[in-house]
Amino acid sequence: MLSTFLIALREGLEGSLIIGILVAYLIRTNRRNQLWPLWSGVSVALIGSFGFGAFLSFTSNELTPRGEELFAGTTSLVAVAMVTWMVFWMKRSARNLRGELQDKIDQAQAVGAFAIAGAAFFAVAREGLETALFVYSNFKTVSSDSAPTIGLVAGLAVAIALGFLIYKQSIKLDLGKFFLVTGVALIVVAGGVLSYGIHELQEFGLLPGPDAFAWNLTNWISTDSIPGALLAGTIGFDTTTSWLQLCFWVAYLGVVIPLYVKPIKAVIPA
């Protein structure tokens, strides 16, 4: 539940802030008549994101056990790559995000309402599709769907509430620190998803060493227990972890986290 709450909170707040920036800009520039195509684009993006998540779940359930192993392993690696790229993209683009979004709206206005809807759609769909893929991959690392579902709904609800309060200027949130901390936490969750993806590809036969365990704790802790589920859903801990899984997990976290927390050098004009 904790991992899906974190994913939904981080990604949901990013989406809420994007929508808030677009809405506030149109209102401030006396273009309220353009709000309806903007909300249309946002609605289509949200529907498409939920549909993509449903498609992933349906496809996974319809596959044979062997096909499901390959599908789960592949989607896990894609999800890790997307999340890693997005947290670094947000870190680089956060300072200029408002100006970039406003420029896109200004450019779309010259074309018409359809272009404004398209600009809103692509701005929100990027977050939505990434969230759907990452949440699906994270769901596969735990043994139960009920707690992660509660975390997902709660995270989205809190993200929407925070986004609304920030838009109304009712609260002030240090977004730089928020995204830094949640970005590190997402990277840790992504490390667990990566370990799961490696495991699935080992079971399928694409990678070696599925039975070469770094540890086997099945006699000490159950994957269905509260500690086992909590560790699986947050850091990707598995009671039977191969050496290859461990190596990928350590290498990913050891490289990505230091790069992510490293301060961005300010560009000094000539």
N, C-alpha and C positions, 0 to 999 in steps of 0.2 A: 504494500500500500504506500509506503514511504517513497519508493522510487517513482511510481506513477504519479503521485501527488506532486513530486518535485518536477517531473517532466511537464505535467500539465500547467503547473504554476509558472515555470520559466517561459515555456513556449506560449502559453495563453496570455501572459502579461506582455510579451513582445507583440503579439497580434493585437491586443487591446490598445497598446501605445500607438501602433501604426494606424489603427482606425481612428483613435482620438486625434492624432496629428492631422489626418486628412479632413475629418469633420470640422475641427477647430479652424483650419485654414479656409475652408469654404465659407464658414459662417463669418469669419473675420473679414473676408474680402467680399461680403454681400453676394454670395453665390448660392443661396439656400436652394434655388431651383435645381442645382446639380447634386443635391444630397440623395435624391431618389436613384439615379444611376449608380452612385457610389455604394449605397446600401444594397442595390441589386447585385453588384459585383462581389461585395462581401458575402452576401447570402449564398451565391453560387459557389464561391470558394469554400465556405463552410460545409455546404451539402456535398461538394466533391471530396472534401477531406474525410468526412464520415463515410461516404461511399467507398473511398479507397481503403479505409480500414476494414469495412465489411467485406470488400473483395478479397483482401489478404486473408481474413479469417475463413471465408468460404472456400477459397482455393486450397488453403492448408488442410481443411477438413475433408476435402474431396480427393486428396492425393493418397496414393498408397503409402505405407510406412517408409519405404525407401525414398519415394518421391518427396515425402514430407521432410525427411532429413536433409535432402539437398535444398529444398525450398527454404526451410528454416535457416540453414547455414548461410545460404546466399543472401537472404534478406537481412540477416543479422549483420553481415559484413557491410552491406550497402548502408544500413541504418547507422552503423558506427562511422562510416566515412562521411555521411551527410551531416550527422550531428557534430563531428569534429570540425568540418568545414564551416558549419553555421556558427558555432561559438567563436571561432576565430574571425569570421566575417563580421559578426555583431561587435566584437571588440574593436575592430578596425573602423567600422562604419558608424558606431553609435554617435560620435560627435557631429557627423554630417548627415545623419539619417533624416532629420527634419527637413533640411534644405533639399535633399535629393527627392524626397516624397513630394514636396511642394512643387519642385520643378517638373516632375512627371505629371502632376495634375494640371499645371499651366500648359504643358505641351499637349495634353489630351484634350483640353478645352477647345483648342483650335480645330480639332477634328470633329468633336461632337460628344453626345451623351454616351454612345457606345464605347468610345475610347476611354472615357472616365470610368465606366464600369469595368473595362478591361484593366486599367491601371490599378483600381482597387482590388480586382480579382487576383492579379499576379502578386500584389504586395502581400495579400493575406494567404493565398494558396501556398506560397513558399513555406510559410510557417505551418500551415495545416497539414500538408502532405508529409512534411518531415516529422511532425508530431505523430501522425497516424502510423507511419512506418516504425518509428522508434518505440512507440507504445506497444505495437504488435510484437516486436522483437523482445521487448522487456517482459511482456506477458508470458512468452514462451519459456522464460528462465524460472518461473515459479510454478508450483504444483496446483494452485487454486486461482480461480478467476474472480472470486467475490471480493476479497480485500483489495486487489489492484484496481478493480472497477470503482470501488468506493473512493480510493485515492485519486483516481482520474477525475471523477465527478467533483470531488472536493477541491482539487487543484484548479480545475477550470472555474469553479464558482468563486474561489478566492481571487484568481487572476482577473476575472471580469469586474469584481468589486473593487479591487485595487486600481485597475485601469480607469474605472468610472470616477473614483475619488481623486485620482491624479488629474483627470480631465477637468473636474470641477474645482481643482486646486484646494480640495479639502484636506489633503495630506501632502507632505513633502517626503519623498523617498530618494535616498542616495542611490540612483540607478546604477552608477558606476560600480559601487561596492556590491550592490545586489546582484548584478550580472556577473561580477567576478566570482563571488562565492557560489552562486548557483551554477556558473559555468564549470567550476572545478568539480562540484558535485555531479553534474551531468557527465563529465569526462569519466569519473569513477564508475557511474552507472554504465556508461558506454564500454568501459573495460570489462565489466561483467557480461554484457551482451556479446562482446568480441570473444570472450572465453567460451560462451555457450555456442556461438557460431563455429568456432574451431572444433568443439566437441561433436557437433552434428556432422561436420564434414569428415571428421575421423570415423564416425559411425558409418557414414556412407561409403568410405573407402578412398576418398580423394586425398586425405592426409594420413600419415602413418602414426603408429603409437597409441591407439585408443585404449589399450590395456596396460600401458606403461605409466602407472600412477605415481604421482608425486606424494599423494596421500590417499588413504581409503578409510574414511571415518564412519562408514555405514553402521558399525556396531556401537558407535558412541553418540551419534546424532542422526535423527531422521529428517529427511527433506520435507516431511509433512508437519514437523514440529514448528512451534513459533520461532525459536532461534534459527532453525534451518531455513524457514521461509523468509525471515527478515534478512538474513545474510545473503540468500540467493537473490532477493529482489533489490538489494542495494549495491553490493559489491560483486555480485555474480558468483558467490561462494558455492561450491558443489562438494558434496561429501566424497565424491570420487573425481579427483582432478588429475588429468594427465600432465606429464612434464611439458608437453607441447602447449597445452592450455596455459599453464603457469608461466612459461617463457613469453608467450604473446601478451599475457596480461601485464606482467612486470615491465616488458619492453614498451608497451603502449603507454602505460601510466608514467613510466620513468622518462619518456621523451616528451609526451604531450603536455603534462601538467607544468613542468618547468618552462616550456615555451609559452604556455598560455598566461602564466602569472608574470612573465617578464614584462616590465613596463615598455610601452611604445615610445620610441624616441621621437621627440618633437621635431618637426621640420622647420628649420630656421630659414626664413626668406633670404635670398641673396641680396 
